[in-house]
Amino acid sequence: MNFTAIDFETATGHSHSACAVGIITVEDGIIAEEFHTLIQPPDNEYWYRNIMVHGIKPADTLNIPTFDGLFPEIHRRLFGRKVVAHNESFDRNVLAKTMRWYGLYYDELEIADRWECTVKIYRSKGYPKANLKYCADRNGISLNHHEALSDARACAKLYMLHDGQVKMKI
């Protein structure tokens, strides 16, 4: 089982305002690599309610590169991969719209237009709630919610668990 799990945090309500990304690379059913970085959003603008969710502030990203400066590293980790996210439409839109904001082309990643979605998977399993915290708690997966790397790691473990690759307490 080879795939990449990804999670973005945003600075505002705009999809192109990525301020953090966590990326988990899974090779042969094992987490092989973890990557996390803060991202300076456009104009380093943040909305208070977003800060309250993830705790990232303008001072944290003031001297961090913008998305286009970090894109080569993100590209390397996503290119041609099966991509998984919890609520994939959110993370896919953040990636696509942030790329568009910086004049980058989603097609150059050679990834699917729709990704695997652990929300949909766990809803189909009959979970009464399919948010990341509930799914992680129910499956004994450690989670520091709204920290991009932790969220991506939990998503990866949920995906492997769903596919029978990981045996965890349910």
ROTISE-159671 format. One line per 3 residues: number of its first residue (from 1); for each residue x, y negated, z negated of C-alpha. Coordinates in Angstrom, 2 decimals. Layout:
# residues N
NUM = X,Y,Z | ...
//
This chain:
# residues 170
1 = 0.00,0.00,0.00 | 1.60,-3.23,1.22 | -0.01,-6.64,0.80
4 = 0.45,-10.13,-0.56 | -1.78,-11.65,-3.25 | -2.00,-15.42,-3.43
7 = -3.54,-18.05,-5.67 | -3.60,-21.83,-5.33 | -4.40,-24.55,-7.83
10 = -5.59,-27.90,-6.48 | -5.01,-31.42,-7.76 | -8.35,-32.84,-6.59
13 = -11.62,-31.60,-5.12 | -10.05,-31.79,-1.66 | -8.93,-28.47,-0.20
16 = -5.66,-29.97,1.10 | -4.51,-30.93,-2.43 | -2.55,-27.79,-3.36
19 = -0.47,-28.47,-6.47 | 0.68,-24.92,-7.31 | 0.88,-21.54,-5.62
22 = 1.55,-18.06,-6.92 | 2.43,-15.29,-4.49 | 2.81,-11.61,-5.34
25 = 4.39,-9.24,-2.82 | 3.35,-5.60,-3.16 | 5.35,-2.90,-1.37
28 = 4.37,0.76,-1.56 | 1.92,0.01,-4.36 | 4.53,-1.71,-6.56
31 = 4.90,-5.41,-7.30 | 8.19,-6.05,-5.53 | 8.46,-9.82,-5.77
34 = 6.84,-12.77,-7.50 | 7.01,-16.40,-6.38 | 5.62,-19.50,-8.04
37 = 6.11,-23.17,-7.34 | 4.49,-26.45,-8.11 | 3.64,-28.55,-5.05
40 = 3.39,-32.32,-4.91 | -0.11,-33.01,-3.54 | -0.75,-35.91,-1.12
43 = 0.10,-39.21,-2.85 | 0.65,-37.12,-6.03 | -3.05,-37.78,-6.76
46 = -4.89,-35.75,-9.41 | -8.44,-35.72,-10.66 | -8.92,-35.50,-14.41
49 = -11.22,-32.47,-14.24 | -8.64,-30.52,-12.23 | -5.96,-31.37,-14.79
52 = -8.31,-30.10,-17.51 | -8.60,-26.76,-15.69 | -4.95,-25.99,-14.94
55 = -2.98,-28.49,-17.03 | -0.78,-29.68,-14.15 | -0.27,-33.47,-14.21
58 = 1.21,-36.01,-11.77 | 4.40,-36.22,-13.86 | 4.88,-32.45,-13.32
61 = 4.99,-32.79,-9.54 | 6.51,-36.26,-9.11 | 9.91,-34.86,-8.10
64 = 8.66,-31.64,-6.48 | 8.57,-31.25,-2.67 | 5.30,-31.58,-0.79
67 = 3.76,-28.55,0.90 | 5.60,-29.04,4.19 | 8.93,-28.93,2.35
70 = 7.96,-25.68,0.64 | 6.29,-24.14,3.66 | 9.33,-22.16,4.95
73 = 9.35,-20.17,1.69 | 5.57,-19.68,1.76 | 5.71,-18.71,5.44
76 = 8.39,-16.10,4.72 | 6.18,-14.47,2.09 | 2.95,-14.49,4.13
79 = 4.02,-13.93,7.73 | 2.23,-10.94,9.25 | 1.04,-9.63,5.88
82 = -2.31,-8.38,4.64 | -3.40,-11.15,2.26 | -5.57,-10.70,-0.83
85 = -7.09,-13.36,-3.06 | -9.74,-13.58,-5.74 | -12.43,-15.66,-4.03
88 = -10.48,-15.56,-0.79 | -12.50,-18.30,0.92 | -11.21,-20.86,-1.62
91 = -7.53,-19.90,-1.32 | -7.71,-19.38,2.45 | -9.28,-22.84,2.88
94 = -6.64,-24.43,0.64 | -3.88,-22.85,2.72 | -5.45,-23.68,6.09
97 = -6.44,-27.25,5.21 | -3.15,-28.03,3.48 | -1.29,-26.72,6.52
100 = -3.48,-28.84,8.81 | -2.86,-31.92,6.59 | 0.88,-31.52,7.22
103 = 0.57,-30.71,10.94 | 1.28,-27.00,10.49 | -0.63,-24.27,12.31
106 = -2.34,-21.42,10.48 | -1.97,-19.15,13.53 | 1.82,-19.20,13.14
109 = 1.44,-17.10,9.97 | -0.03,-14.20,11.98 | -2.42,-13.29,9.19
112 = -6.13,-12.50,9.33 | -8.77,-15.19,9.60 | -10.46,-13.54,6.60
115 = -8.54,-11.95,3.75 | -9.30,-9.15,1.36 | -11.37,-10.53,-1.53
118 = -11.34,-9.03,-5.01 | -14.49,-11.00,-5.95 | -16.41,-9.18,-3.21
121 = -14.83,-5.85,-4.12 | -15.77,-6.09,-7.79 | -19.27,-7.41,-7.05
124 = -19.78,-4.36,-4.85 | -18.66,-2.18,-7.79 | -21.62,-3.61,-9.73
127 = -19.73,-5.88,-12.10 | -22.27,-8.26,-13.71 | -19.70,-11.05,-13.33
130 = -16.90,-11.03,-10.79 | -14.83,-14.01,-11.92 | -11.13,-13.33,-12.38
133 = -11.16,-13.55,-16.18 | -14.02,-11.08,-16.54 | -12.54,-8.60,-14.06
136 = -9.09,-8.83,-15.65 | -10.44,-8.47,-19.19 | -12.63,-5.51,-18.25
139 = -9.65,-3.75,-16.69 | -7.08,-4.54,-19.37 | -5.08,-6.87,-17.14
142 = -3.14,-9.68,-18.84 | -4.13,-13.12,-17.57 | -3.16,-16.71,-18.28
145 = -6.10,-18.03,-16.28 | -5.56,-20.96,-13.89 | -1.81,-20.45,-13.87
148 = -1.25,-19.63,-10.20 | 1.28,-16.83,-10.65 | -0.72,-15.12,-13.39
151 = -3.90,-15.37,-11.32 | -2.14,-13.93,-8.23 | -0.64,-11.11,-10.32
154 = -4.05,-10.23,-11.81 | -5.58,-10.28,-8.33 | -2.86,-7.93,-7.04
157 = -3.44,-5.52,-9.92 | -7.21,-5.60,-9.39 | -6.71,-4.84,-5.71
160 = -4.37,-1.94,-6.45 | -6.74,-0.63,-9.11 | -9.63,-0.76,-6.68
163 = -7.63,1.26,-4.18 | -6.64,3.83,-6.80 | -2.97,2.84,-6.72
166 = -2.82,1.78,-10.35 | -4.34,3.62,-13.27 | -5.61,1.21,-15.90
169 = -8.15,1.32,-18.68 | -11.59,0.45,-17.29
//
